[in-house]
Amino acid sequence: MSTCFADVSYDDFDTSDMTWDYLDRIREVTSMKIVVKGIVTREDAASAVEAGADAVYVSNHGGRAEASGRGAIESLPEVVEAVAGRVPVMIDSGFRRGTDIFKALALGADAVCLGRAYIWGLAAFGQPGVEKVLEMLDAELAMVMAQMGAPSVSDIGRQHVWLRP
C-alpha cells in the first residue's frame, strides 16, 4: 500500500520523543548508515557524532525550519570543527555554481549536495538536463580549482577562503 504524502499533516508526527537516543532506536532496526540532517551548530554536530551518526548534514532546510537566519555555509566551519574528522560532513542549501561548491569544500565539507539546480535541469530537459547541469557545475569547479592553484579536490582547503572575523 502506498501513502499519499499530501494526506499527511504535521499533526501526524509526534516529535516529543526525538532525542539523541532516538538514533539508537533507528540503529536497532536498520543496518544502513544514519545521516543526521539539519545540523547548524557545533553543539548539535558534537551531539550527533556522540549519538552515533555516521555523517552529519549541514542544512537550514531552505530557511523554513531553522530560525537563526544564517545560511548553511555560515554554519559549516563550526560544524566541521566540532566533528573534527570523525564522520563525513555534507552540506546543501543554495549551491548553484562551481564557485559555491569550491567554497564549501574549502570550508571543510566532504560532500556538497544539490537540489534546485538538479531539479531545474530535470524539469527543463529530463535526464539530459540533469546531466548538463552536472557537467556545467563540474566545469565551473575545475575552472575555479585551476584559478586557485588546487589541482585536485584534496588540495582545496581553508587557505583558499577568507572568513569575516
N, C-alpha and C positions, 0 to 999 in steps of 0.2 A: 504494500500500500504506500502511495506517495503522499507527501504533505505539501499543500499549497501554502507557502510562507506568507501570502497575502492575508491568509486567515489567522495568522498568529500575531498576537499583540504582545507588547512588553509586559502586560499584566500576567501573561502565561509563564513568565520566567521568575522563579524565586531565587534571588541572588543573596539572600541573607546568610547562607552557609558558605559563601565564596570566600574562603580564607586561603592562605598559602598551603594549608593542609589538604586542600582540595586536589592539589597536584598528586598527592599520594593516592587518593581515591581514583584519579584518572589512570595512574600508572598500574593500579591493580587490574584494570580491565583492558589494557592495551599494551602491545609491545612496540608501538610506534613512538617516534620521537615526539616530545612535548615542547612546543614553542609557545612562549607567552607573549602575546601581542598587546600593545598599548602601553608599553613601558616608556616613561618620560622623565623619571627621576633616578638619581643614584640609589636612593633608598629602596625603591621598587626593583631596580636591577639587582641589587645585592640580595634582596629577599627572594626574588625569582630563582637566582642561582642556588641559594641556600636551600630552597624548597625542592630543588631537583630538576629545574627546567633544563632542557637540552640546548636551548637557544633563547635569546630574547629578541623581541621585535619592537624597535622604536617606531611608534606611530601615534599621531594625535587624532587618528580616525577622522581625518578631514576637518578637524576642529569641532566636530559635533559632540564628542564625548569627553573632551579634555578642556579644562577651564582656565589653564594658565595663560593662554594667548600666545604661547611660544610655539614656533614651528618645530617640527620633529628634528630638523637638522641642528637647531639650537640646543636641543636636549641631548643630542648624540655624544658630545665629548664627556659629559658627566656619566652617562650610562656606560660608555666604553671604559672609562676609568674604574668604575665600580665593578664591572665584570672582570677586568684585569686578565683577559685572555682565557678565562675558564670555560666559556661557551661562546659560540659564534654570536655576533650582533648583526641583526638585519634591520633595515630601515625602509620606510616608504613615506609618502606624503608629499606630492608635488614634484617629482623628478620628471623633467621634460626634456633636458638637454644633456649632452655628454659632459659638459662642464659641471652640471649638478651632480652627476654620478661621481666625477673626479673628486669633488669637494667632500662628498660623503665617505668615499674610500680614504681620502687624506685624513679625515677626522676619526677614522678607525672602524668604519663599517666593514663587515666581512661580505655582505651582500646588499645590493640595492634593488628593491622591488618596485615594479611598475604597475600601474593600474590604468589611469585615464589615458595615457598615451597609447598603450596597448589597445584599449577599447576603441579609441578613435580610429586606429588603423583597421581594426576588425569591422567596425560599423561602416566605414567608407569602402573597403575593398576586400573584406573577408580575410582569409588566411594570407593571401599575398600582401594585404595592407599591414598585417601584424609583422610579417617578415620584413617589409620595407621600413617600418618604424624601428625594428631592432637593428637593421643594417645602418640606418641613419645614426642611431644612438652609438653604435659600435664605432662608426667612422668619426663621429664627434669626439668620443672618448679617446680614440687613437690619436686624433689631432692635438687635443689638449695635453695628452701624455707626452707627445713629441715636443710641444712648446715648453713644457715644464721640465724636460730632461728626465722623464721617467720611462725607461724602455719597456718595463713590464709593470703589471698591476702591483706586484710585490714591492716595487720601488716607490710607490706612491706613499707619502707619509705626511706627518704634521708639518714638516719643513715647507710644504707646498701651500699652506694656507696661513692666513693671518687672522687671529681671533681678537675681537674687541675686548679690551680689559673690563 
